Amino acid sequence: MVTSLVPTEDEVMLRDAARGFLQESSPVSAFRANRDAGRTYDSGLWKEMAQMGWTGVLLPEDAGGSDMGHRAAGILSEEMGEVLAASPFISTAVMAATALKGAANDRLTGIADGSSIYALAVDEGPKHAPLRTGLKAEKSGNAFRLSGRKVFVADGAAATRVLVLARTAGSPGEAEGLTLFDLDADRAGLSRSAKHTIDERDHAQLDFDAVEATGDDVVGEVDGGMAALATALKAGQAALSAELLGVSAGAFGMTTGYLKERKQFGRTIGSFQALQHRAAHLFSEIEITASAIANAGRMMDESPEDAEIAVSIAKARATQTAKLAVSEGVQMHGGIGMTDEFDMGFFMKRARVGAEWLGDYGYHAARVAAARSF
């Protein structure tokens, strides 16, 4: 399928509005202030995002959304990444909104107005592996009892609701027998432990001790949870790729600005050809990755069932490009790039955590290779 990568007029307007708002309301200095105050994100900023309709970007109008699509969600994610704006946008407005699209409107309106914050509890080991889910959901009369642990749950400490993948049949590694539940985060037996990560974002460990869930809590079909979750995961991966592109662009902008200002031997260091070559190479990588991410967003909008390769290419490229951007940024800034007083380190840390969340480079490269019979 051939998709157009040319932005629409609405997408251009959305990017301009998002960039202006974020640069004024959430510059990188605001991220530092949150870090120093022990906040993983600014709840006031999240409310403003909801008021501007960002939280409903993937939701239908009758649920309070704008239904602009995944490419629009990617544009918002990219602009957030460029200034390191922390929020539960990907967990809530992207993944939860996608997984719950067929649910009752009362759940969707909570996402649209920003009152509901969702976390997606999938992984149980050091790497992204949904099919390895072992958390048990045992039948108990007309209900289920969930027992087990989920780790590296983004936005897990602040969430008001949790989408949790549990095994109702089969064994770890099997796609069948997995069920997705939508639970209140304060459900009896569910405990959350905030975990410190280098990017200073909200991540948590969730422990389930005979947590009761009813049939009303099931998203999709019992034993068919991956059908409900697969598109949501692709949506999250596409949006995260866009955020990492924004991280790359933010690091690149800081670096080129420094090359134009810093003087050595009586000349700006940006006049040295070796550094020009490295900056030009990084610019080229960012542009190629931007095309891959735009394509992934378009594919998610036009044919989500066929978007797996496009999304994995985008996530793999975004991971490597962000790694290159922050590494070059730290090195070309010299000693100052390694200090906490300078912002470049924040970009490096976010790039590192973003690389792992929802599948690292190896995970997505393997999916592309398998799809192409390598």
N, C-alpha and C positions, 0 to 999 in steps of 0.2 A: 504494500500500500504506500503510495506517495503522498506525503503531507506537506503543506505549505509552512515554511518556517518564518514567513513574513508576519510581523505582529499586526494585529488588527488595530483600528483606531481606538477601540475600547481598551485594549491591552496597553497601548501607548499612554493613554490617559491614566490608567490604573498605576502604571510604573511611575509616572511623573508625580502623581498624588502621594503614592507610598514613599517615594524617595524624599520628597519635601517634608512629609510628616515625620518620618523616622530620623532624618538628619537633625530636625529641630527638637523632637521630643525624646529621642533615644539614641544620642550619639554614643560612641564608644566610652566616653567619660561616664555616661549613665550606667553602663555595664560595670565599670570599676566601682562606682558608688554602691551598686547593689552588692557586689562582691565584698566590699569593705563593711557593709552593714549586715552581712550574713543572709541576704535575700537571694533566692535563686531566680526570681523574676519580679517585675514590678506589677502588682495587681491593678494599679491605676492605669498603666499602659494597656493592659489586657482589656480593661473596660472600654478604653478609647478605641481599641481595635474592633471591639464588638459594635460599638456605636457607628463606626464607619462601614460596617457590614462585612469585615474580613472574615469573621467567624462563620458567616453563612455563605462563603464563596462557592461551596459545593452543594449547598442545600436548595431544594425547590422553593419557589416563592411562597407557596401555601404554608411552609414551615418557617417563614421569616428570612429565607435566604435569597441570594441573587442568582444562583445557578450559573456562575460565570465559567466554571470548568477547571480542569486540572492545570491547564497552561496558565490560567490566571493565578491559581494557588501557587504555582512555581514562581511566578513573578514576585508575588508577595514574599515568599520564602527567600528568594534571592536578595531582595532589598533588605530583609531582616539580617541575613548573613553578612552583608557588607558592613553593617554597623554593630554586629554581634547582639542584636536585640533578642533577649531571651523571653520566651513565652511558650505556653502549651499549644501553640498553633498547629504543629504537625500532628501531635497526638490527638488533639480534639477536633479541630476544624477540618483536618484532612483524613486521618485514618478512621476515627470514630464516625465522622460524618459519612464516609464511604461505606463502612460496614453496616451502619444503621439506616441506610437510605430507604429501605422498605419498611422500617419500623413505624410505630405510631408517632404522630406529630408531636406529642407532648415530650418525647425524648429529643426530637430534633430541634424543637424550639428552644430547649435549654442550651443546646450548642450554639444556635444562632444568636441568642441574646447574651451569651458569655457566662451564664449562670452555672452551666455544667462544665466541669473540667474532667476530661477523660484521660486515663492511662491505658496503654495496651500491654497486658502481661502475657508474654509469649515464651521468652527464653528461660532456660533452666540451667544452662552451662555457660562456659566462657565465650562461646561463639553462637551466632544466630542460626538456629536450627529448629524451626517450628515443628517439623515432623518428629523430632526427638522428645516431644512433650510426654512427660510421665506423670504429671500431676493428676491424681485420680478424682473422678466424679462418679461416686458409687450411687446406684439407685437406692432410694430409701422411701418406700411407699410411692407416693406421687411426686416426690421431690428427689433431689440429689444432694450428696454431701461431698464437698470438695476438700481434699487434703493434699498438701505438698507445698512446694516453694517456687517462686519466680524471682529471677534476678535481673539486674540492669533494666529496671522498669522506668522508662523516661516519664517524668512528671508524676511519678508514683506517690510522692509524699504529699503533694498539693491536691491530687485528684479528688473529685467528689464521687466519681464513678469509675469502675474498672471493667474493661473488656478482658476476660481471661480465657485462655485456651486450655481445655482440660480433656483428659482421656476418659471416654465413657465405654470404650471397647478397644480390643486389639492391644498391640504392644508398641513401645517407643520405636519410631522409624516408619510406622505405617501411617498412610494418609487417612485411611478409613478409621472410624472410631474416635475422631476428635470432635468436640463440641465447643462452641463459643458461647460464653455466658456474659450478660451485662448485669453487673452487681453494684449495689451501693457500696461505696468505699468504707462505710462504717458498719458493714454487716458483721454480726457477731461471729467471732472466730477468725476474722481477717485482721492481721497485724502488719503494720508497715514500719520499716526501719530505713530512715534516710541514709544514703551512702554518699560519702564525699568523692567527687570525681574532679579531675584536673581542670575541667572547663567550667566549674562552679555552677553547673546546672542542676536541676532537680532530678535525681535518680534514686531509686529505692529498691529494697528487697521486700517482697510480699510473701508472708507465710499464711497458709490456709489450714486451719485446724477444724475439720468437720464443718466447714461453712455451708449453710443450707441454701440451696437454690431451687426455685420452682420452675415449672415449664414456661411460665411467663418470662423468666430470665434468659431463656434460650434465644440466641440470635440465629435465624435460619433453621436448619433441621438438626435434630439429635444425631450424632455420629457423622454429620456432614459439615462440621465447623470450618473446614478448609475452604469450602465453596463460598462461605460468607466472608472468610478472612482474606482469601487470596488477592482480591482486587484492592482491599484496604491496605495490604502490605505493599503492593505495587504503587499505590497512590502515595504512601508514606515515603517509599524509596525514591520516587520521582521528586517529591517536594524536598526531601533531604539532600538530594543531588543538587537541586537548585540553591539550597542554602549554602552548600559547600562551594558552589560557583561564586556566590556572593562573598564568602570568606576569602576565596582566591582573589577576587577583584578588590576587596578591601585591603588585603596585604599588598597587592600589586600597586595600588594607588599610594599607599604609605611609602613603599620602596622607591618608586619613581620620583615622588616628591623629595625624598631624602637625597637621591642621586643628583637632583638639580640644585640642592642647597649646600651639601657638604663639600668642602674644599680640601684638597690635598695637593701639595707641591704647587700651590698657587693656581690650581684649576679645580672646577667642580668635578667630582668624581664621575659624574654622568658623561663627561667628555671622553672618558677612557673607552676605547673601542671594545675591550674585553667585557666590560660591564654592559655596554650597549647591546652586544650580541646576546648576553644572558637575559636582559630585559626583553629583547625582541622575541627570543625563544619562548619566554614565559607568556608574553602577550599572545603569541600564536596558539599556544596550548589552551589558553583561556578561551579564545575565540572558537576553537574546534569543539571544546567541551560545551560551550554555550549552545552550539548547534545540536549536539547530542541531547542536551537537556530540553531544548525547545521541541525536538522531535519526540522525546518521551512524553512530554505533556500533551502534544497533539495526538499521539497514539492513545493515550489514556482517555482522551475526550472522544475520539472517533471509533476506536475498537479496543476497549480495555482487555478483552480476552486474548488479543494478539499482541499485547504490549510488553510481554515479559522480556524479550530480547532487547528492545529499545530501552526499557527501564534499567536493565542490568548493565548495558553499555554505558548509560548515563551515570549510574552510581559508580561503576569501576573507573571511568574517566574522571569524574568529579573528585573521587578519593585521591587519585594520583596527581591531579592538577593542584588540588589544595595542598598536598604534601610538598610539591615542588614550589608553590608560591610562598608558603611560610618558611621553608628551608632557605630559599633564596633571599627572602626578606630578612631573616635573622642574620645570615652571613653578610649581606651587603650593607647592613646597618653596623656591622662590626660589633664591638663590645656592648654598645648600648642596646643592641637587639636582644641580648640575653638578660637584661635587667627587668625587674618587676615594675619599675617606674615607667617603662616604655610599653606601649600597647601591643607591640608585635607579638609578644608572648601569648597574649589572649587569643590571637588568631591561630597560633600554632596549637594551642591546647584544644580549641574547639575543633580544628581540623582533625586532630588525633581521635577525639571521641566520636565525631561524626563519621569517621572512617569505619568504626566498629559497629555502630548502631545500624540495625536492619540489614546486616550482611557486609562483610569487609570486601576488599578487592578480590581476594581468592574465591570467595563465595560467588560473587557475580561473574567473574571471569569463567569459573567452572560452569555456570548456567549457560553462558553464551557458547562455550566450547561444546557442551552437551547438545545444545539445540542445533549446532552446525555439524554434529557428528564427528567431532575431533576426538 
